[in-house]
Amino acid sequence: MSVTSQMERIVNQLIQSHFEIEEDIDQIIWIRNGDEREIRLIEVNRATFPTESVEAFCFAPSSDVPIPVRVADVTPQEWERVRNRQIPLPRGWTLERAKVFQRPG
């Protein structure tokens, strides 16, 4: 299995589990940067506290996810402001190759 397909499999499993765990997440955006050293996700969460910024928390590698994962929660309104470039992304993050996942069903 190639590194890219292995990464996609891990990301898909991670996203599915986040949708199952947190019912207030409407979308999850995978920030694909061509760097396979970490997974970067933005979760559009109706229940999160608005901060007017994109602050990513880092989770260490585990047996299920063997690379670091950075996750940032934003409100739906903040996500619109991120998309309109009114709220900046963390350094090195870009929406250029981002993949958006909608809540299933």
C-alpha contacts under 8 A as a table, 3 or more apart, distances in Angstrom:
res1	aa1	res2	aa2	distance
1	M	5	S	6.46
1	M	6	Q	6.33
2	S	5	S	5.35
2	S	6	Q	6.12
3	V	6	Q	5.09
3	V	7	M	6.02
3	V	36	E	7.74
4	T	7	M	5.08
4	T	8	E	6.19
4	T	36	E	7.79
5	S	8	E	4.98
5	S	9	R	6.13
6	Q	9	R	5.12
6	Q	10	I	6.28
7	M	10	I	5.15
7	M	11	V	6.08
7	M	36	E	7.34
8	E	11	V	5.08
8	E	12	N	6.01
9	R	12	N	5.21
9	R	13	Q	6.26
10	I	13	Q	5.25
10	I	14	L	6.11
10	I	65	V	6.70
11	V	14	L	5.02
11	V	15	I	6.02
11	V	30	W	7.97
11	V	39	I	7.38
12	N	15	I	5.17
12	N	16	Q	6.09
13	Q	16	Q	5.15
13	Q	17	S	6.21
14	L	17	S	5.24
14	L	18	H	6.24
15	I	18	H	5.09
15	I	19	F	6.26
15	I	28	I	7.04
16	Q	19	F	5.25
16	Q	20	E	6.30
17	S	20	E	4.99
17	S	21	I	6.10
18	H	21	I	5.12
18	H	22	E	5.96
19	F	22	E	5.50
19	F	23	E	6.36
19	F	25	I	6.36
19	F	103	R	6.52
20	E	23	E	6.72
22	E	25	I	5.95
23	E	26	D	7.92
24	D	45	N	5.40
24	D	46	R	5.29
24	D	47	A	5.89
25	I	28	I	7.40
25	I	43	E	6.42
25	I	44	V	5.57
25	I	45	N	4.23
25	I	46	R	6.37
25	I	47	A	7.93
25	I	103	R	7.27
26	D	43	E	7.75
26	D	44	V	5.75
26	D	45	N	6.18
26	D	46	R	7.41
26	D	102	Q	6.23
26	D	103	R	5.33
27	Q	43	E	6.04
27	Q	44	V	5.17
27	Q	45	N	7.54
27	Q	100	V	6.81
27	Q	101	F	5.53
27	Q	102	Q	4.63
27	Q	103	R	5.82
28	I	41	L	6.59
28	I	42	I	5.65
28	I	43	E	4.50
28	I	44	V	6.12
28	I	100	V	5.96
28	I	101	F	5.16
28	I	102	Q	6.68
29	I	41	L	5.51
29	I	42	I	5.00
29	I	43	E	6.39
29	I	98	A	6.45
29	I	99	K	5.66
29	I	100	V	4.47
29	I	101	F	6.10
30	W	39	I	7.59
30	W	40	R	5.95
30	W	41	L	4.74
30	W	42	I	6.66
30	W	98	A	5.53
30	W	99	K	5.17
30	W	100	V	6.39
30	W	101	F	7.85
31	I	39	I	7.58
31	I	40	R	5.25
31	I	41	L	5.92
31	I	42	I	7.56
31	I	93	W	6.67
31	I	94	T	6.67
31	I	95	L	6.40
31	I	97	R	6.83
31	I	98	A	4.63
31	I	99	K	6.76
32	R	35	D	7.53
32	R	39	I	7.82
32	R	40	R	7.24
32	R	97	R	5.57
32	R	98	A	5.39
32	R	99	K	7.27
33	N	93	W	7.16
33	N	94	T	7.29
33	N	97	R	6.79
35	D	38	E	7.11
36	E	39	I	7.42
37	R	67	I	6.53
37	R	68	P	7.34
38	E	67	I	5.62
38	E	68	P	4.95
38	E	69	V	5.68
38	E	70	R	7.35
39	I	67	I	7.28
39	I	68	P	6.40
39	I	69	V	4.66
39	I	70	R	6.09
40	R	69	V	6.01
40	R	70	R	4.83
40	R	71	V	6.07
41	L	69	V	7.69
41	L	70	R	6.17
41	L	71	V	4.81
41	L	72	A	6.33
42	I	71	V	5.79
42	I	72	A	4.78
42	I	73	D	5.82
42	I	74	V	7.11
43	E	71	V	7.13
43	E	72	A	6.08
43	E	73	D	4.75
43	E	74	V	6.21
44	V	73	D	6.01
44	V	74	V	5.13
44	V	75	T	5.51
44	V	76	P	5.63
44	V	79	W	6.65
45	N	48	T	5.56
45	N	73	D	6.21
45	N	74	V	5.93
45	N	75	T	5.26
45	N	76	P	6.65
46	R	75	T	5.50
46	R	76	P	6.39
47	A	75	T	7.44
48	T	73	D	6.63
48	T	74	V	6.58
48	T	75	T	6.11
49	F	74	V	7.77
49	F	75	T	7.29
50	P	74	V	6.66
50	P	75	T	6.06
50	P	78	E	7.37
51	T	54	V	7.74
51	T	74	V	7.80
52	E	78	E	6.42
52	E	87	I	6.74
53	S	74	V	7.88
53	S	78	E	7.81
53	S	87	I	6.06
53	S	88	P	7.03
53	S	89	L	7.76
54	V	72	A	6.00
54	V	73	D	7.23
54	V	74	V	6.80
54	V	87	I	7.50
54	V	88	P	7.12
54	V	89	L	5.87
54	V	90	P	6.56
55	E	72	A	5.43
55	E	73	D	7.49
55	E	90	P	7.24
56	A	70	R	5.51
56	A	71	V	4.94
56	A	72	A	4.15
56	A	73	D	7.57
56	A	90	P	7.72
57	F	70	R	5.32
57	F	71	V	5.32
57	F	72	A	6.29
58	C	68	P	6.76
58	C	69	V	5.66
58	C	70	R	4.40
58	C	71	V	6.60
59	F	68	P	5.68
59	F	69	V	5.12
59	F	70	R	6.26
60	A	67	I	7.09
60	A	68	P	4.85
60	A	69	V	6.74
61	P	65	V	5.71
61	P	66	P	4.68
61	P	67	I	4.55
61	P	68	P	4.77
61	P	69	V	7.32
62	S	65	V	5.06
62	S	66	P	5.20
62	S	67	I	7.29
63	S	66	P	5.79
65	V	68	P	7.54
74	V	77	Q	7.96
74	V	78	E	5.74
74	V	79	W	6.12
75	T	78	E	5.06
75	T	79	W	6.20
76	P	79	W	5.06
76	P	80	E	6.48
77	Q	80	E	5.24
77	Q	81	R	6.48
78	E	81	R	4.93
78	E	82	V	6.12
78	E	87	I	7.41
79	W	82	V	4.93
79	W	83	R	6.16
80	E	83	R	5.08
80	E	84	N	6.20
81	R	84	N	4.97
81	R	85	R	6.10
81	R	86	Q	4.99
81	R	87	I	5.62
82	V	85	R	4.97
82	V	86	Q	5.73
82	V	87	I	4.70
82	V	88	P	6.29
82	V	89	L	7.18
83	R	86	Q	7.62
84	N	87	I	7.77
85	R	88	P	6.14
89	L	92	G	7.99
89	L	93	W	5.85
89	L	94	T	6.94
90	P	93	W	5.60
94	T	97	R	7.28
94	T	98	A	7.32
95	L	98	A	4.80
